[in-house]
């Protein structure tokens, strides 16, 4: 039961008008959760200590008090639970034909007579049905139990040691009492687990730090949408500067993702997510770099030395003058980078003398795909234009600067970038779950990953 909620927890971590992140779980995904649940439930049951059971049996001449203790699950078997989307509500969970074998100790007291021994308990054809409602509580996923029922088909118990033969006439009474006692405890135990998970969900942060300079805001933008075939979570998905948070001069747009029947999970992100990250970095003041000649490869056609720039030893401040913007269209990623290069001369005493500023407008296009478990890609330059922004040394033509810069980008910057992108980045694991059989598609305005999910512990 906990695995259902745990799996749903990893889907969320998101109130803008429109979401920039969407997550959809398909019926195939729900089936995968069912397989994982079967393994996890059996594993957790086998490691669960069962609380002792106390009671008494009237034998007409008095009451025999008994204690069943040191109980542990030794055997457990079950088919995969049945998980079904319930439109407008959430998920129903049905467990049937659950069999559990328990060993433990027994002790009795009848007046001054005490006895003890061991026992084997078998419960079979256990059935559990629970309906879970999924909602939105202050931007966090909420889970409540709508209904719960439980039934135990049969109980068999055998006593060993002591005067265990004394119990034989009362075994049927023990069966009924233990069956009723355990059945009455199943739904409260489920409710307790759901309540604990709900408390944990409400502790989930809606702002997640991403490195030193920015954080990601991920509250839900609406209640989860549940149909009879899928479950969708809409997430804000906006980055902010940690030092100077503010809204960007652009907004999220509507986009729609259809779940894929052949994939367990669909993960989609709009252009707004990436562009808000670029704006957050710009606000944080980190999209700039001071360039000295000793930082430039010797093979580069551009060098900041006296033969190219005159009598002074220059220094260049390269910075983004506006927010770099990404756009997604069918199969293509376009990037527009407005920048500026401020050239300064360094006097012998170390002081800077401003020389001129060049405005740089460049654009790139590329693609991305998933190769095995790595996100890979490649980019090429579409355009690079230099214009003179300001000058302390008079007007001059920038054509030669532009030609050399284009050569430098094509010969040095892009090859290194593409070499790194060819190797790619390993797809992340999600709270112990790995993404497998993944496919990335670039659509108009968003990218989407269709993927299956594998439990890193069980391999399912």
C-alpha positions as CSV (number, residue, x, y, z in Angstrom):
1,X,0.0,0.0,0.0
2,X,2.8,2.4,0.9
3,X,4.5,1.8,-2.4
4,X,1.5,3.2,-4.3
5,X,1.8,6.5,-2.4
6,X,5.6,6.4,-2.5
7,X,5.5,6.1,-6.2
8,X,3.1,9.0,-6.5
9,X,5.3,11.0,-4.3
10,X,8.2,10.7,-6.7
11,X,6.0,12.1,-9.5
12,X,5.5,15.4,-7.6
13,X,7.6,17.9,-6.0
14,X,4.2,21.3,-7.9
15,X,0.9,28.1,-8.4
16,X,1.6,29.9,-11.8
17,X,-1.3,30.2,-14.1
18,X,0.0,27.4,-16.3
19,X,2.3,24.5,-15.3
20,X,5.7,24.2,-16.8
21,X,6.1,20.5,-15.8
22,X,3.6,17.7,-16.3
23,X,3.8,14.1,-15.2
24,X,1.5,11.4,-16.4
25,X,1.2,7.8,-15.2
26,X,-0.5,5.3,-17.6
27,X,-2.3,2.1,-17.0
28,X,1.0,0.3,-17.9
29,X,2.7,2.4,-15.2
30,X,0.0,1.4,-12.7
31,X,0.6,-2.2,-13.6
32,X,4.3,-1.7,-13.0
33,X,3.5,-0.3,-9.6
34,X,1.4,-3.4,-8.9
35,X,4.4,-5.7,-9.6
36,X,6.6,-3.6,-7.4
37,X,4.0,-3.6,-4.6
38,X,3.8,-7.4,-4.6
39,X,7.5,-7.8,-4.0
40,X,7.6,-4.9,-1.5
41,X,4.6,-6.1,0.5
42,X,6.0,-9.6,0.8
43,X,9.4,-8.2,1.8
44,X,7.9,-5.8,4.4
45,X,5.6,-8.4,5.9
46,X,8.5,-10.8,6.4
47,X,10.4,-8.1,8.3
48,X,7.4,-6.9,10.4
49,X,7.1,-7.8,14.1
50,X,3.5,-8.6,15.0
51,X,2.3,-7.3,18.3
52,X,1.3,-9.9,20.9
53,X,-2.3,-11.0,21.2
54,X,-4.0,-11.5,24.6
55,X,-7.4,-12.9,25.4
56,X,-9.3,-15.5,27.3
57,X,-11.5,-18.5,26.6
58,X,-14.4,-19.5,28.7
59,X,-14.2,-23.3,29.4
60,X,-17.3,-23.3,31.6
61,X,-15.3,-24.0,34.8
62,X,-13.4,-20.8,34.3
63,X,-11.4,-18.7,31.9
64,X,-8.1,-19.7,30.3
65,X,-6.1,-16.6,29.7
66,X,-3.6,-16.8,26.8
67,X,-0.9,-14.7,25.2
68,X,0.4,-15.2,21.7
69,X,3.8,-13.5,21.4
70,X,7.1,-13.4,19.5
71,X,5.2,-13.6,16.2
72,X,7.0,-13.3,12.9
73,X,6.0,-13.8,9.3
74,X,7.9,-16.7,7.9
75,X,6.1,-17.2,4.6
76,X,4.1,-14.8,2.4
77,X,2.7,-15.2,-1.1
78,X,0.3,-13.2,-3.2
79,X,-0.4,-12.4,-6.8
80,X,0.1,-8.9,-8.0
81,X,-2.4,-6.5,-6.4
82,X,-5.1,-5.0,-8.7
83,X,-4.6,-1.2,-9.1
84,X,-7.3,0.7,-11.1
85,X,-7.7,4.4,-11.8
86,X,-11.0,5.7,-10.5
87,X,-12.0,8.7,-12.6
88,X,-12.3,11.9,-10.6
89,X,-11.1,10.3,-7.4
90,X,-7.8,8.4,-7.4
91,X,-6.7,4.8,-7.3
92,X,-8.4,1.6,-6.0
93,X,-6.2,-1.1,-4.5
94,X,-7.4,-4.7,-4.3
95,X,-5.3,-7.5,-2.8
96,X,-6.6,-11.0,-3.0
97,X,-5.4,-14.5,-2.3
98,X,-2.8,-13.3,0.2
99,X,-1.3,-16.1,2.2
100,X,0.7,-15.6,5.4
101,X,2.5,-18.1,7.6
102,X,3.3,-17.0,11.1
103,X,5.3,-18.7,13.9
104,X,5.3,-17.6,17.6
105,X,5.1,-18.6,21.2
106,X,2.0,-19.3,23.3
107,X,1.5,-19.0,27.1
108,X,-1.6,-19.8,29.2
109,X,-2.7,-19.2,32.7
110,X,-5.7,-21.0,34.4
111,X,-5.7,-20.1,38.0
112,X,-2.2,-21.1,39.3
113,X,-1.6,-23.3,36.3
114,X,0.9,-21.9,33.8
115,X,2.0,-23.4,30.5
116,X,3.8,-22.4,27.3
117,X,5.0,-23.6,23.9
118,X,5.1,-22.6,20.3
119,X,2.6,-22.5,17.5
120,X,2.3,-22.2,13.7
121,X,-0.4,-20.0,12.2
122,X,-1.5,-19.9,8.6
123,X,-3.9,-17.3,7.2
124,X,-5.1,-17.7,3.6
125,X,-7.2,-16.0,1.0
126,X,-6.9,-12.7,2.7
127,X,-8.7,-9.9,0.7
128,X,-8.1,-6.2,1.1
129,X,-9.8,-3.4,-0.8
130,X,-8.9,0.3,-0.4
131,X,-10.0,3.4,-2.3
132,X,-7.5,6.3,-2.2
133,X,-8.4,9.9,-3.1
134,X,-5.7,12.1,-4.5
135,X,-5.9,15.8,-4.2
136,X,-4.1,19.1,-3.7
137,X,-3.4,20.6,-0.3
138,X,-1.7,24.0,-0.5
139,X,0.3,22.9,-3.5
140,X,1.3,19.5,-2.2
141,X,-0.1,16.1,-3.2
142,X,-2.6,14.9,-0.6
143,X,-3.9,11.4,-0.1
144,X,-6.9,10.2,2.0
145,X,-8.6,6.9,2.4
146,X,-12.2,6.9,1.1
147,X,-13.0,3.4,2.0
148,X,-11.4,0.2,3.2
149,X,-12.6,-3.4,3.7
150,X,-10.8,-6.6,4.7
151,X,-11.7,-10.3,4.9
152,X,-9.7,-13.4,5.9
153,X,-10.8,-16.6,4.2
154,X,-9.4,-19.0,6.7
155,X,-7.1,-19.5,9.6
156,X,-5.2,-22.7,10.6
157,X,-3.3,-22.9,13.9
158,X,-1.3,-25.7,15.4
159,X,0.1,-25.6,19.0
160,X,3.3,-27.4,20.0
161,X,4.9,-28.1,23.4
162,X,3.6,-28.0,26.9
163,X,0.1,-29.3,27.4
164,X,-0.8,-28.2,23.9
165,X,-3.2,-31.1,23.6
166,X,-5.3,-29.2,26.0
167,X,-6.0,-26.6,23.3
168,X,-7.4,-29.0,20.7
169,X,-11.0,-28.6,21.8
170,X,-10.7,-24.8,21.6
171,X,-8.8,-24.5,18.3
172,X,-11.9,-23.5,16.4
173,X,-12.5,-20.7,19.0
174,X,-8.9,-19.5,18.6
175,X,-9.3,-19.5,14.8
176,X,-12.4,-17.3,15.0
177,X,-10.9,-15.0,17.5
178,X,-7.6,-14.6,15.8
179,X,-9.3,-14.2,12.4
180,X,-11.6,-11.5,13.7
181,X,-8.9,-9.8,15.6
182,X,-6.5,-9.6,12.6
183,X,-9.3,-8.6,10.2
184,X,-10.3,-5.7,12.5
185,X,-6.7,-4.5,12.6
186,X,-6.0,-4.4,8.9
187,X,-7.9,-1.3,7.9
188,X,-6.8,0.8,10.9
189,X,-3.2,-0.2,10.1
190,X,-3.7,0.9,6.5
191,X,-5.3,4.2,7.7
192,X,-2.4,4.8,10.0
193,X,0.1,4.2,7.2
194,X,-1.9,6.6,4.9
195,X,-2.0,9.2,7.6
196,X,1.7,9.0,8.1
197,X,2.4,9.3,4.4
198,X,0.0,12.3,4.3
199,X,2.0,14.0,7.1
200,X,5.2,13.3,5.1
201,X,3.7,14.7,1.9
202,X,2.7,17.9,3.7
203,X,6.4,18.3,4.8
204,X,7.6,18.0,1.2
205,X,9.3,21.3,0.3
206,X,7.8,23.2,-2.6
207,X,11.0,25.2,-3.1
208,X,14.1,23.0,-3.9
209,X,17.6,24.5,-4.0
210,X,19.4,23.7,-7.2
211,X,23.1,24.5,-6.7
212,X,24.4,27.7,-5.1
213,X,22.5,30.4,-7.1
214,X,19.0,29.2,-7.9
215,X,16.1,27.2,-6.6
216,X,13.1,25.4,-8.3
217,X,9.5,26.2,-7.2
218,X,7.4,23.0,-7.6
219,X,4.0,23.3,-6.0
220,X,1.0,21.7,-7.7
221,X,-0.9,24.2,-9.9
222,X,-4.1,22.2,-9.6
223,X,-5.6,19.0,-8.2
224,X,-4.4,15.8,-9.8
225,X,-6.4,14.8,-12.9
226,X,-7.5,11.2,-12.7
227,X,-9.2,9.5,-15.7
228,X,-10.0,5.8,-16.1
229,X,-6.7,5.5,-18.0
230,X,-4.2,7.9,-16.5
231,X,-3.1,10.1,-13.7
232,X,-1.7,13.6,-14.3
233,X,0.1,16.0,-12.0
234,X,0.6,19.6,-13.2
235,X,3.6,21.3,-11.5
236,X,4.6,25.0,-11.5
237,X,8.2,24.3,-12.5
238,X,9.8,27.8,-12.2
239,X,13.4,28.7,-11.3
240,X,14.2,31.7,-9.1
241,X,17.4,33.4,-8.1
242,X,18.2,32.7,-4.5
243,X,19.7,36.2,-4.0
244,X,17.2,38.2,-6.1
245,X,14.0,36.3,-6.7
246,X,11.6,37.9,-9.2
247,X,9.2,36.9,-11.9
248,X,10.7,36.9,-15.5
249,X,9.5,39.2,-18.2
250,X,7.8,36.2,-19.9
251,X,5.2,33.7,-18.8
252,X,4.3,30.1,-19.1
253,X,2.2,29.0,-22.0
254,X,-0.4,26.2,-22.2
255,X,0.8,22.9,-23.5
256,X,-0.9,19.5,-23.5
257,X,0.7,16.1,-23.3
258,X,-1.0,12.8,-24.1
259,X,0.0,9.8,-22.2
260,X,1.7,6.9,-24.1
261,X,0.0,3.6,-23.7
262,X,3.3,1.7,-24.2
263,X,5.2,3.7,-21.6
264,X,4.7,3.7,-17.8
265,X,5.5,7.4,-17.3
266,X,5.5,10.6,-19.4
267,X,7.6,13.6,-18.1
268,X,7.1,16.9,-20.0
269,X,8.7,20.3,-19.6
270,X,7.9,23.5,-21.4
271,X,10.3,26.2,-22.7
272,X,9.3,28.3,-19.7
273,X,11.1,25.9,-17.3
274,X,14.5,26.2,-19.1
275,X,14.1,30.0,-19.7
276,X,13.2,30.7,-16.1
277,X,16.4,29.0,-15.1
278,X,18.4,31.3,-17.6
279,X,16.6,34.3,-16.1
280,X,17.3,33.2,-12.6
281,X,21.0,32.8,-13.4
282,X,21.0,36.3,-15.0
283,X,19.4,37.8,-11.9
284,X,22.1,36.1,-9.8
285,X,24.8,37.8,-11.8
286,X,26.6,34.6,-12.8
287,X,26.2,34.8,-16.6
288,X,29.5,36.7,-17.0
289,X,33.1,35.9,-17.1
290,X,36.4,37.9,-17.1
291,X,38.7,36.6,-19.8
292,X,42.4,37.0,-19.8
293,X,44.8,36.0,-22.5
294,X,46.3,33.2,-20.4
295,X,42.9,31.6,-20.3
296,X,42.7,31.3,-24.1
297,X,44.1,28.2,-25.8
298,X,47.3,28.9,-27.7
299,X,45.8,27.4,-30.9
300,X,42.9,29.9,-30.8
301,X,42.9,32.5,-33.6
302,X,41.8,35.2,-31.0
303,X,44.3,36.4,-28.4
304,X,44.3,39.4,-26.1
305,X,47.8,40.5,-26.8
306,X,49.5,43.7,-27.8
307,X,49.9,42.6,-31.4
308,X,46.2,42.5,-31.9
309,X,44.9,45.1,-29.5
310,X,47.6,47.8,-29.2
311,X,50.0,48.8,-26.4
312,X,48.0,47.7,-23.5
313,X,47.4,44.2,-22.1
314,X,43.6,43.9,-22.4
315,X,41.0,42.2,-20.3
316,X,37.5,41.2,-21.6
317,X,34.3,41.0,-19.5
318,X,31.9,38.8,-21.4
319,X,28.3,38.8,-20.1
320,X,24.7,38.1,-21.1
321,X,23.1,41.4,-21.7
322,X,19.6,39.9,-21.7
323,X,18.1,36.5,-20.8
324,X,19.2,33.7,-23.1
325,X,16.1,32.1,-24.5
326,X,15.4,28.5,-25.6
327,X,12.6,27.6,-27.9
328,X,11.4,24.1,-28.9
329,X,10.0,23.2,-32.2
330,X,9.4,19.8,-33.9
331,X,12.7,18.0,-33.3
332,X,14.8,21.1,-32.9
333,X,16.1,23.2,-29.9
334,X,16.9,26.8,-30.8
335,X,18.9,29.0,-28.4
336,X,19.2,32.8,-28.7
337,X,22.0,34.5,-26.7
338,X,22.2,38.3,-26.5
339,X,25.5,39.2,-25.0
340,X,28.1,41.9,-24.7
341,X,31.9,42.0,-24.5
342,X,33.5,44.9,-22.6
343,X,37.2,45.4,-23.5
344,X,39.4,47.1,-21.0
345,X,43.1,47.8,-20.9
346,X,45.1,47.0,-17.8
347,X,47.7,49.7,-16.9
348,X,51.0,48.7,-15.4
349,X,49.6,49.7,-12.0
350,X,46.7,47.3,-12.4
351,X,43.9,49.8,-13.0
352,X,41.4,49.2,-15.8
353,X,40.8,51.6,-18.6
354,X,37.6,51.0,-20.6
355,X,38.2,50.7,-24.3
356,X,35.0,49.7,-26.1
357,X,32.0,47.4,-25.8
358,X,30.9,45.0,-28.5
359,X,27.3,43.8,-28.6
360,X,27.1,40.1,-29.6
361,X,23.9,38.5,-30.9
362,X,24.2,34.8,-31.6
363,X,21.9,31.9,-32.1
364,X,22.3,28.1,-32.1
365,X,20.2,25.2,-33.0
366,X,20.5,21.6,-32.0
367,X,18.8,18.4,-31.1
368,X,18.7,16.0,-28.1
369,X,18.0,12.3,-27.7
370,X,18.3,9.5,-25.1
371,X,20.9,6.9,-25.9
372,X,20.5,4.0,-23.5
373,X,20.4,5.8,-20.2
374,X,22.2,9.0,-21.2
375,X,20.8,12.3,-22.4
376,X,22.9,13.3,-25.4
377,X,22.7,16.1,-28.0
378,X,24.6,18.3,-30.5
379,X,24.5,22.0,-31.5
380,X,25.6,24.1,-34.4
381,X,25.8,27.9,-34.8
382,X,23.1,29.6,-36.9
383,X,24.2,33.2,-36.6
384,X,26.7,35.4,-34.9
385,X,26.6,39.2,-35.3
386,X,28.9,41.8,-33.7
387,X,28.1,45.5,-33.5
388,X,29.9,48.3,-31.7
389,X,28.0,49.2,-28.6
390,X,30.2,52.0,-27.3
391,X,33.8,53.1,-27.7
392,X,36.3,55.3,-25.8
393,X,38.8,55.1,-28.7
394,X,36.5,56.2,-31.6
395,X,34.5,54.3,-34.1
396,X,35.9,51.3,-36.0
397,X,34.6,48.4,-38.0
398,X,33.9,45.1,-36.3
399,X,34.0,42.9,-39.4
400,X,37.4,41.4,-38.6
401,X,36.4,40.8,-34.9
402,X,33.3,39.0,-36.1
403,X,35.1,36.8,-38.6
404,X,37.7,35.7,-36.0
405,X,35.0,35.1,-33.4
406,X,33.0,33.0,-35.7
407,X,36.1,30.9,-36.4
408,X,36.8,30.5,-32.7
409,X,33.3,29.4,-31.9
410,X,33.2,26.9,-34.8
411,X,36.7,25.5,-34.3
412,X,37.0,25.5,-30.5
413,X,33.8,26.2,-28.6
414,X,31.3,24.0,-30.4
415,X,33.6,21.0,-30.9
416,X,34.2,20.9,-27.1
417,X,30.6,21.4,-26.3
418,X,29.4,18.7,-28.8
419,X,32.1,16.2,-27.6
420,X,30.7,16.6,-24.1
421,X,27.1,16.3,-25.3
422,X,27.9,13.2,-27.3
423,X,28.9,11.4,-24.1
424,X,25.8,12.9,-22.5
425,X,24.5,13.0,-19.0
426,X,23.2,9.9,-17.1
427,X,19.4,10.1,-16.6
428,X,18.7,10.6,-12.9
429,X,17.2,8.1,-10.5
430,X,14.0,9.1,-8.8
431,X,14.0,8.1,-5.1
432,X,15.4,4.6,-5.9
433,X,13.6,4.2,-9.3
434,X,15.6,4.2,-12.6
435,X,14.3,5.3,-16.0
436,X,14.6,2.7,-18.7
437,X,13.4,2.3,-22.3
438,X,13.3,6.1,-22.5
439,X,12.5,8.2,-25.5
440,X,12.8,12.0,-25.8
441,X,10.7,13.9,-28.2
442,X,11.0,17.7,-28.9
443,X,7.5,19.1,-29.6
444,X,6.3,22.7,-30.3
445,X,6.9,24.5,-27.1
446,X,7.9,21.6,-24.9
447,X,9.9,18.4,-24.6
448,X,8.6,15.1,-23.3
449,X,10.2,11.9,-22.2
450,X,8.2,8.7,-22.5
451,X,9.8,6.1,-20.2
452,X,9.4,2.9,-18.2
453,X,10.4,2.8,-14.5
454,X,12.4,0.1,-12.8
455,X,12.8,-0.4,-9.1
456,X,16.5,-0.3,-8.4
457,X,16.1,-2.7,-5.4
458,X,14.0,-5.4,-7.0
459,X,14.8,-4.9,-10.7
460,X,11.1,-4.8,-11.5
